[in-house]
C-alpha cells in the first residue's frame, strides 16, 4: 500500500485477479493499492485504519448483497471502521459476482477508473453493481 492514493478492499480469491490489475497500474505509475481481508470476524478495525491511512479514494468490493439498505457487508464494515479514523477517504461499494458471474480484470480496472474520476470531481453512486445483466 506504500504510497497508494486509490485502493480497493476485498475478500477471497478475487484478490489474485485484483493484484494483477494493481501490479499493472503501478507499473504504469499509478498510485493504487489493495487490501485483502482474510477473516471477517474478529473484524480488524485498527489494521484497516492503518492500511488505509493515506488513501484518498476507496472502492470496497463485495461478492454478496447486504440487507442493511446502505451497502453490502464488507462495505458497511470498512466504512464503519473508517468513521472514527483521522482521515476518511471517499468510499464506494461495488457488488460483483451475483448469480455466479465471474469478475474480470476489466471489472476491477473499472473500479480504479471510477475512483480516478472521483478525484477529478465526478459524482458516483455510493453503491453500484459490476457485471449485472439488464
CNS distance restraints for C-alpha pairs under 8 A (distance, minus, plus):
assign (resid   1 and name CA) (resid  32 and name CA) 7.37 0.50 0.50
assign (resid   1 and name CA) (resid  33 and name CA) 4.95 0.50 0.50
assign (resid   1 and name CA) (resid  34 and name CA) 6.67 0.50 0.50
assign (resid   1 and name CA) (resid  35 and name CA) 7.81 0.50 0.50
assign (resid   1 and name CA) (resid  51 and name CA) 6.93 0.50 0.50
assign (resid   1 and name CA) (resid  52 and name CA) 7.94 0.50 0.50
assign (resid   2 and name CA) (resid  33 and name CA) 7.99 0.50 0.50
assign (resid   3 and name CA) (resid  31 and name CA) 6.20 0.50 0.50
assign (resid   3 and name CA) (resid  32 and name CA) 7.75 0.50 0.50
assign (resid   3 and name CA) (resid  54 and name CA) 7.27 0.50 0.50
assign (resid   4 and name CA) (resid  31 and name CA) 4.47 0.50 0.50
assign (resid   4 and name CA) (resid  32 and name CA) 4.53 0.50 0.50
assign (resid   4 and name CA) (resid  33 and name CA) 5.28 0.50 0.50
assign (resid   4 and name CA) (resid  54 and name CA) 6.98 0.50 0.50
assign (resid   4 and name CA) (resid  55 and name CA) 6.01 0.50 0.50
assign (resid   5 and name CA) (resid  31 and name CA) 5.57 0.50 0.50
assign (resid   5 and name CA) (resid  32 and name CA) 5.95 0.50 0.50
assign (resid   5 and name CA) (resid  33 and name CA) 7.69 0.50 0.50
assign (resid   5 and name CA) (resid  54 and name CA) 6.44 0.50 0.50
assign (resid   5 and name CA) (resid  55 and name CA) 4.34 0.50 0.50
assign (resid   5 and name CA) (resid  56 and name CA) 5.17 0.50 0.50
assign (resid   5 and name CA) (resid  57 and name CA) 6.58 0.50 0.50
assign (resid   6 and name CA) (resid  31 and name CA) 6.53 0.50 0.50
assign (resid   6 and name CA) (resid  32 and name CA) 4.81 0.50 0.50
assign (resid   6 and name CA) (resid  33 and name CA) 6.41 0.50 0.50
assign (resid   6 and name CA) (resid  55 and name CA) 5.70 0.50 0.50
assign (resid   6 and name CA) (resid  56 and name CA) 6.06 0.50 0.50
assign (resid   6 and name CA) (resid  57 and name CA) 4.96 0.50 0.50
assign (resid   6 and name CA) (resid  58 and name CA) 5.80 0.50 0.50
assign (resid   6 and name CA) (resid 112 and name CA) 7.17 0.50 0.50
assign (resid   6 and name CA) (resid 115 and name CA) 6.66 0.50 0.50
assign (resid   6 and name CA) (resid 116 and name CA) 7.49 0.50 0.50
assign (resid   7 and name CA) (resid  32 and name CA) 5.32 0.50 0.50
assign (resid   7 and name CA) (resid  33 and name CA) 4.48 0.50 0.50
assign (resid   7 and name CA) (resid  34 and name CA) 5.43 0.50 0.50
assign (resid   7 and name CA) (resid  35 and name CA) 7.51 0.50 0.50
assign (resid   7 and name CA) (resid  55 and name CA) 6.73 0.50 0.50
assign (resid   7 and name CA) (resid  57 and name CA) 6.69 0.50 0.50
assign (resid   7 and name CA) (resid  58 and name CA) 5.05 0.50 0.50
assign (resid   7 and name CA) (resid  59 and name CA) 6.32 0.50 0.50
assign (resid   7 and name CA) (resid 112 and name CA) 7.51 0.50 0.50
assign (resid   8 and name CA) (resid  33 and name CA) 6.56 0.50 0.50
assign (resid   8 and name CA) (resid  34 and name CA) 5.07 0.50 0.50
assign (resid   8 and name CA) (resid  35 and name CA) 6.32 0.50 0.50
assign (resid   8 and name CA) (resid  58 and name CA) 5.62 0.50 0.50
assign (resid   8 and name CA) (resid  59 and name CA) 4.57 0.50 0.50
assign (resid   8 and name CA) (resid  60 and name CA) 5.50 0.50 0.50
assign (resid   8 and name CA) (resid  61 and name CA) 7.09 0.50 0.50
assign (resid   8 and name CA) (resid 112 and name CA) 7.89 0.50 0.50
assign (resid   9 and name CA) (resid  34 and name CA) 5.96 0.50 0.50
assign (resid   9 and name CA) (resid  35 and name CA) 4.75 0.50 0.50
assign (resid   9 and name CA) (resid  36 and name CA) 5.88 0.50 0.50
assign (resid   9 and name CA) (resid  37 and name CA) 7.24 0.50 0.50
assign (resid   9 and name CA) (resid  58 and name CA) 7.63 0.50 0.50
assign (resid   9 and name CA) (resid  59 and name CA) 6.41 0.50 0.50
assign (resid   9 and name CA) (resid  60 and name CA) 4.76 0.50 0.50
assign (resid   9 and name CA) (resid  61 and name CA) 6.17 0.50 0.50
assign (resid  10 and name CA) (resid  14 and name CA) 7.43 0.50 0.50
assign (resid  10 and name CA) (resid  15 and name CA) 6.72 0.50 0.50
assign (resid  10 and name CA) (resid  34 and name CA) 7.96 0.50 0.50
assign (resid  10 and name CA) (resid  35 and name CA) 6.60 0.50 0.50
assign (resid  10 and name CA) (resid  36 and name CA) 5.26 0.50 0.50
assign (resid  10 and name CA) (resid  37 and name CA) 6.12 0.50 0.50
assign (resid  10 and name CA) (resid  60 and name CA) 6.10 0.50 0.50
assign (resid  10 and name CA) (resid  61 and name CA) 5.10 0.50 0.50
assign (resid  10 and name CA) (resid  62 and name CA) 6.53 0.50 0.50
assign (resid  10 and name CA) (resid  74 and name CA) 7.54 0.50 0.50
assign (resid  11 and name CA) (resid  15 and name CA) 6.59 0.50 0.50
assign (resid  11 and name CA) (resid  36 and name CA) 5.40 0.50 0.50
assign (resid  11 and name CA) (resid  37 and name CA) 5.02 0.50 0.50
assign (resid  11 and name CA) (resid  38 and name CA) 6.46 0.50 0.50
assign (resid  11 and name CA) (resid  61 and name CA) 7.88 0.50 0.50
assign (resid  11 and name CA) (resid  62 and name CA) 7.60 0.50 0.50
assign (resid  12 and name CA) (resid  36 and name CA) 7.55 0.50 0.50
assign (resid  12 and name CA) (resid  37 and name CA) 7.66 0.50 0.50
assign (resid  12 and name CA) (resid  38 and name CA) 7.31 0.50 0.50
assign (resid  13 and name CA) (resid  17 and name CA) 7.65 0.50 0.50
assign (resid  14 and name CA) (resid  18 and name CA) 6.18 0.50 0.50
assign (resid  14 and name CA) (resid 103 and name CA) 7.31 0.50 0.50
assign (resid  15 and name CA) (resid  19 and name CA) 5.88 0.50 0.50
assign (resid  15 and name CA) (resid  34 and name CA) 7.99 0.50 0.50
assign (resid  15 and name CA) (resid  36 and name CA) 6.40 0.50 0.50
assign (resid  16 and name CA) (resid  20 and name CA) 6.63 0.50 0.50
assign (resid  17 and name CA) (resid  21 and name CA) 6.65 0.50 0.50
assign (resid  17 and name CA) (resid 104 and name CA) 7.36 0.50 0.50
assign (resid  17 and name CA) (resid 105 and name CA) 6.21 0.50 0.50
assign (resid  18 and name CA) (resid  22 and name CA) 6.14 0.50 0.50
assign (resid  18 and name CA) (resid  34 and name CA) 7.48 0.50 0.50
assign (resid  18 and name CA) (resid 105 and name CA) 6.81 0.50 0.50
assign (resid  18 and name CA) (resid 108 and name CA) 6.35 0.50 0.50
assign (resid  19 and name CA) (resid  23 and name CA) 6.01 0.50 0.50
assign (resid  19 and name CA) (resid  34 and name CA) 7.02 0.50 0.50
assign (resid  20 and name CA) (resid  24 and name CA) 6.23 0.50 0.50
assign (resid  20 and name CA) (resid 105 and name CA) 7.82 0.50 0.50
assign (resid  21 and name CA) (resid  25 and name CA) 6.17 0.50 0.50
assign (resid  21 and name CA) (resid 105 and name CA) 6.20 0.50 0.50
assign (resid  21 and name CA) (resid 108 and name CA) 7.11 0.50 0.50
assign (resid  21 and name CA) (resid 109 and name CA) 6.59 0.50 0.50
assign (resid  22 and name CA) (resid  26 and name CA) 6.01 0.50 0.50
assign (resid  22 and name CA) (resid  32 and name CA) 6.34 0.50 0.50
assign (resid  22 and name CA) (resid  33 and name CA) 6.25 0.50 0.50
assign (resid  22 and name CA) (resid  34 and name CA) 7.13 0.50 0.50
assign (resid  23 and name CA) (resid  27 and name CA) 6.11 0.50 0.50
assign (resid  24 and name CA) (resid  28 and name CA) 6.46 0.50 0.50
assign (resid  25 and name CA) (resid  29 and name CA) 6.55 0.50 0.50
assign (resid  25 and name CA) (resid  30 and name CA) 5.44 0.50 0.50
assign (resid  25 and name CA) (resid  31 and name CA) 7.80 0.50 0.50
assign (resid  25 and name CA) (resid  32 and name CA) 7.10 0.50 0.50
assign (resid  26 and name CA) (resid  30 and name CA) 4.85 0.50 0.50
assign (resid  26 and name CA) (resid  31 and name CA) 6.14 0.50 0.50
assign (resid  26 and name CA) (resid  32 and name CA) 6.46 0.50 0.50
assign (resid  32 and name CA) (resid 112 and name CA) 7.95 0.50 0.50
assign (resid  35 and name CA) (resid  51 and name CA) 7.50 0.50 0.50
assign (resid  39 and name CA) (resid  43 and name CA) 7.26 0.50 0.50
assign (resid  40 and name CA) (resid  44 and name CA) 7.99 0.50 0.50
assign (resid  44 and name CA) (resid  48 and name CA) 6.12 0.50 0.50
assign (resid  45 and name CA) (resid  49 and name CA) 6.32 0.50 0.50
assign (resid  45 and name CA) (resid  78 and name CA) 7.90 0.50 0.50
assign (resid  45 and name CA) (resid  81 and name CA) 5.29 0.50 0.50
assign (resid  46 and name CA) (resid  50 and name CA) 6.17 0.50 0.50
assign (resid  46 and name CA) (resid  81 and name CA) 7.89 0.50 0.50
assign (resid  47 and name CA) (resid  51 and name CA) 6.01 0.50 0.50
assign (resid  48 and name CA) (resid  52 and name CA) 6.10 0.50 0.50
assign (resid  48 and name CA) (resid  78 and name CA) 7.37 0.50 0.50
assign (resid  48 and name CA) (resid  81 and name CA) 7.09 0.50 0.50
assign (resid  48 and name CA) (resid  82 and name CA) 7.79 0.50 0.50
assign (resid  49 and name CA) (resid  53 and name CA) 5.73 0.50 0.50
assign (resid  49 and name CA) (resid  81 and name CA) 6.93 0.50 0.50
assign (resid  49 and name CA) (resid  82 and name CA) 6.22 0.50 0.50
assign (resid  49 and name CA) (resid  85 and name CA) 6.50 0.50 0.50
assign (resid  53 and name CA) (resid  87 and name CA) 6.49 0.50 0.50
assign (resid  54 and name CA) (resid  87 and name CA) 7.80 0.50 0.50
assign (resid  55 and name CA) (resid  89 and name CA) 6.09 0.50 0.50
assign (resid  56 and name CA) (resid  88 and name CA) 7.71 0.50 0.50
assign (resid  56 and name CA) (resid  89 and name CA) 4.63 0.50 0.50
assign (resid  56 and name CA) (resid  90 and name CA) 6.44 0.50 0.50
assign (resid  57 and name CA) (resid  89 and name CA) 5.01 0.50 0.50
assign (resid  57 and name CA) (resid  90 and name CA) 4.74 0.50 0.50
assign (resid  57 and name CA) (resid  91 and name CA) 6.08 0.50 0.50
assign (resid  57 and name CA) (resid 115 and name CA) 6.05 0.50 0.50
assign (resid  57 and name CA) (resid 118 and name CA) 7.63 0.50 0.50
assign (resid  57 and name CA) (resid 119 and name CA) 7.40 0.50 0.50
assign (resid  58 and name CA) (resid  89 and name CA) 6.25 0.50 0.50
assign (resid  58 and name CA) (resid  90 and name CA) 5.97 0.50 0.50
assign (resid  58 and name CA) (resid  91 and name CA) 4.66 0.50 0.50
assign (resid  58 and name CA) (resid  92 and name CA) 6.22 0.50 0.50
assign (resid  58 and name CA) (resid 115 and name CA) 6.96 0.50 0.50
assign (resid  59 and name CA) (resid  91 and name CA) 5.82 0.50 0.50
assign (resid  59 and name CA) (resid  92 and name CA) 4.86 0.50 0.50
assign (resid  59 and name CA) (resid  93 and name CA) 5.77 0.50 0.50
assign (resid  59 and name CA) (resid  94 and name CA) 6.97 0.50 0.50
assign (resid  59 and name CA) (resid 111 and name CA) 6.67 0.50 0.50
assign (resid  59 and name CA) (resid 112 and name CA) 7.72 0.50 0.50
assign (resid  59 and name CA) (resid 115 and name CA) 7.21 0.50 0.50
assign (resid  60 and name CA) (resid  74 and name CA) 6.96 0.50 0.50
assign (resid  60 and name CA) (resid  75 and name CA) 5.40 0.50 0.50
assign (resid  60 and name CA) (resid  78 and name CA) 7.70 0.50 0.50
assign (resid  60 and name CA) (resid  91 and name CA) 7.23 0.50 0.50
assign (resid  60 and name CA) (resid  92 and name CA) 6.13 0.50 0.50
assign (resid  60 and name CA) (resid  93 and name CA) 4.81 0.50 0.50
assign (resid  60 and name CA) (resid  94 and name CA) 6.04 0.50 0.50
assign (resid  61 and name CA) (resid  74 and name CA) 7.33 0.50 0.50
assign (resid  61 and name CA) (resid  75 and name CA) 7.14 0.50 0.50
assign (resid  61 and name CA) (resid  93 and name CA) 5.99 0.50 0.50
assign (resid  61 and name CA) (resid  94 and name CA) 4.74 0.50 0.50
assign (resid  61 and name CA) (resid  95 and name CA) 5.84 0.50 0.50
assign (resid  61 and name CA) (resid  96 and name CA) 7.06 0.50 0.50
assign (resid  62 and name CA) (resid  72 and name CA) 6.33 0.50 0.50
assign (resid  62 and name CA) (resid  73 and name CA) 7.17 0.50 0.50
assign (resid  62 and name CA) (resid  74 and name CA) 5.98 0.50 0.50
assign (resid  62 and name CA) (resid  75 and name CA) 7.04 0.50 0.50
assign (resid  62 and name CA) (resid  93 and name CA) 7.44 0.50 0.50
assign (resid  62 and name CA) (resid  94 and name CA) 6.12 0.50 0.50
assign (resid  62 and name CA) (resid  95 and name CA) 4.79 0.50 0.50
assign (resid  62 and name CA) (resid  96 and name CA) 6.27 0.50 0.50
assign (resid  63 and name CA) (resid  95 and name CA) 5.63 0.50 0.50
assign (resid  63 and name CA) (resid  96 and name CA) 5.13 0.50 0.50
assign (resid  63 and name CA) (resid  97 and name CA) 5.56 0.50 0.50
assign (resid  63 and name CA) (resid  98 and name CA) 6.83 0.50 0.50
assign (resid  64 and name CA) (resid  72 and name CA) 6.55 0.50 0.50
assign (resid  64 and name CA) (resid  73 and name CA) 7.53 0.50 0.50
assign (resid  64 and name CA) (resid  95 and name CA) 6.35 0.50 0.50
assign (resid  64 and name CA) (resid  96 and name CA) 7.28 0.50 0.50
assign (resid  64 and name CA) (resid  97 and name CA) 7.71 0.50 0.50
assign (resid  64 and name CA) (resid  98 and name CA) 6.94 0.50 0.50
assign (resid  65 and name CA) (resid  71 and name CA) 7.50 0.50 0.50
assign (resid  65 and name CA) (resid  72 and name CA) 4.97 0.50 0.50
assign (resid  65 and name CA) (resid  73 and name CA) 7.31 0.50 0.50
assign (resid  65 and name CA) (resid  95 and name CA) 6.56 0.50 0.50
assign (resid  66 and name CA) (resid  70 and name CA) 7.96 0.50 0.50
assign (resid  66 and name CA) (resid  71 and name CA) 5.82 0.50 0.50
assign (resid  66 and name CA) (resid  72 and name CA) 3.89 0.50 0.50
assign (resid  66 and name CA) (resid  73 and name CA) 5.44 0.50 0.50
assign (resid  67 and name CA) (resid  71 and name CA) 7.72 0.50 0.50
assign (resid  67 and name CA) (resid  72 and name CA) 7.22 0.50 0.50
assign (resid  68 and name CA) (resid  72 and name CA) 7.33 0.50 0.50
assign (resid  70 and name CA) (resid  76 and name CA) 7.48 0.50 0.50
assign (resid  70 and name CA) (resid 127 and name CA) 7.97 0.50 0.50
assign (resid  71 and name CA) (resid  75 and name CA) 6.04 0.50 0.50
assign (resid  71 and name CA) (resid  76 and name CA) 5.81 0.50 0.50
assign (resid  71 and name CA) (resid  93 and name CA) 6.76 0.50 0.50
assign (resid  71 and name CA) (resid 127 and name CA) 6.40 0.50 0.50
assign (resid  72 and name CA) (resid  76 and name CA) 6.12 0.50 0.50
assign (resid  72 and name CA) (resid  93 and name CA) 7.30 0.50 0.50
assign (resid  72 and name CA) (resid  95 and name CA) 7.16 0.50 0.50
assign (resid  73 and name CA) (resid  77 and name CA) 6.30 0.50 0.50
assign (resid  74 and name CA) (resid  78 and name CA) 6.09 0.50 0.50
assign (resid  75 and name CA) (resid  79 and name CA) 5.99 0.50 0.50
assign (resid  75 and name CA) (resid  92 and name CA) 7.65 0.50 0.50
assign (resid  75 and name CA) (resid  93 and name CA) 5.63 0.50 0.50
assign (resid  76 and name CA) (resid  80 and name CA) 6.05 0.50 0.50
assign (resid  77 and name CA) (resid  81 and name CA) 6.16 0.50 0.50
assign (resid  78 and name CA) (resid  82 and name CA) 6.38 0.50 0.50
assign (resid  79 and name CA) (resid  83 and name CA) 6.32 0.50 0.50
assign (resid  79 and name CA) (resid  91 and name CA) 6.98 0.50 0.50
assign (resid  80 and name CA) (resid  84 and name CA) 7.80 0.50 0.50
assign (resid  81 and name CA) (resid  85 and name CA) 7.33 0.50 0.50
assign (resid  82 and name CA) (resid  87 and name CA) 7.54 0.50 0.50
assign (resid  82 and name CA) (resid  88 and name CA) 5.92 0.50 0.50
assign (resid  83 and name CA) (resid  88 and name CA) 6.80 0.50 0.50
assign (resid  91 and name CA) (resid 126 and name CA) 7.41 0.50 0.50
assign (resid  92 and name CA) (resid 125 and name CA) 7.55 0.50 0.50
assign (resid  92 and name CA) (resid 126 and name CA) 4.97 0.50 0.50
assign (resid  92 and name CA) (resid 127 and name CA) 5.85 0.50 0.50
assign (resid  93 and name CA) (resid 126 and name CA) 6.18 0.50 0.50
assign (resid  93 and name CA) (resid 127 and name CA) 4.48 0.50 0.50
assign (resid  93 and name CA) (resid 128 and name CA) 6.30 0.50 0.50
assign (resid  94 and name CA) (resid 111 and name CA) 7.98 0.50 0.50
assign (resid  94 and name CA) (resid 127 and name CA) 5.79 0.50 0.50
assign (resid  94 and name CA) (resid 128 and name CA) 5.04 0.50 0.50
assign (resid  94 and name CA) (resid 129 and name CA) 5.36 0.50 0.50
assign (resid  94 and name CA) (resid 130 and name CA) 6.64 0.50 0.50
assign (resid  95 and name CA) (resid 127 and name CA) 7.74 0.50 0.50
assign (resid  95 and name CA) (resid 128 and name CA) 6.37 0.50 0.50
assign (resid  95 and name CA) (resid 129 and name CA) 4.74 0.50 0.50
assign (resid  95 and name CA) (resid 130 and name CA) 6.13 0.50 0.50
assign (resid  96 and name CA) (resid 101 and name CA) 7.74 0.50 0.50
assign (resid  96 and name CA) (resid 103 and name CA) 6.84 0.50 0.50
assign (resid  96 and name CA) (resid 129 and name CA) 5.91 0.50 0.50
assign (resid  96 and name CA) (resid 130 and name CA) 4.90 0.50 0.50
assign (resid  96 and name CA) (resid 131 and name CA) 6.46 0.50 0.50
assign (resid  96 and name CA) (resid 132 and name CA) 7.74 0.50 0.50
assign (resid  97 and name CA) (resid 101 and name CA) 4.51 0.50 0.50
assign (resid  97 and name CA) (resid 102 and name CA) 5.65 0.50 0.50
assign (resid  97 and name CA) (resid 103 and name CA) 6.14 0.50 0.50
assign (resid  97 and name CA) (resid 130 and name CA) 7.54 0.50 0.50
assign (resid  97 and name CA) (resid 131 and name CA) 7.13 0.50 0.50
assign (resid  98 and name CA) (resid 131 and name CA) 7.99 0.50 0.50
assign (resid  98 and name CA) (resid 132 and name CA) 7.19 0.50 0.50
assign (resid 101 and name CA) (resid 131 and name CA) 7.25 0.50 0.50
assign (resid 103 and name CA) (resid 107 and name CA) 6.31 0.50 0.50
assign (resid 103 and name CA) (resid 108 and name CA) 7.59 0.50 0.50
assign (resid 103 and name CA) (resid 131 and name CA) 7.60 0.50 0.50
assign (resid 104 and name CA) (resid 108 and name CA) 6.62 0.50 0.50
assign (resid 105 and name CA) (resid 109 and name CA) 6.05 0.50 0.50
assign (resid 106 and name CA) (resid 110 and name CA) 6.10 0.50 0.50
assign (resid 107 and name CA) (resid 111 and name CA) 6.67 0.50 0.50
assign (resid 107 and name CA) (resid 130 and name CA) 6.70 0.50 0.50
assign (resid 107 and name CA) (resid 131 and name CA) 7.63 0.50 0.50
assign (resid 108 and name CA) (resid 112 and name CA) 6.67 0.50 0.50
assign (resid 109 and name CA) (resid 113 and name CA) 6.09 0.50 0.50
assign (resid 110 and name CA) (resid 114 and name CA) 6.01 0.50 0.50
assign (resid 111 and name CA) (resid 115 and name CA) 6.28 0.50 0.50
assign (resid 112 and name CA) (resid 116 and name CA) 6.21 0.50 0.50
assign (resid 113 and name CA) (resid 117 and name CA) 6.32 0.50 0.50
assign (resid 114 and name CA) (resid 118 and name CA) 6.37 0.50 0.50
assign (resid 114 and name CA) (resid 124 and name CA) 7.81 0.50 0.50
assign (resid 115 and name CA) (resid 119 and name CA) 6.57 0.50 0.50
assign (resid 116 and name CA) (resid 120 and name CA) 6.66 0.50 0.50
assign (resid 117 and name CA) (resid 121 and name CA) 6.46 0.50 0.50
assign (resid 117 and name CA) (resid 122 and name CA) 5.43 0.50 0.50
assign (resid 118 and name CA) (resid 122 and name CA) 4.72 0.50 0.50
assign (resid 118 and name CA) (resid 123 and name CA) 6.25 0.50 0.50
assign (resid 118 and name CA) (resid 124 and name CA) 7.13 0.50 0.50
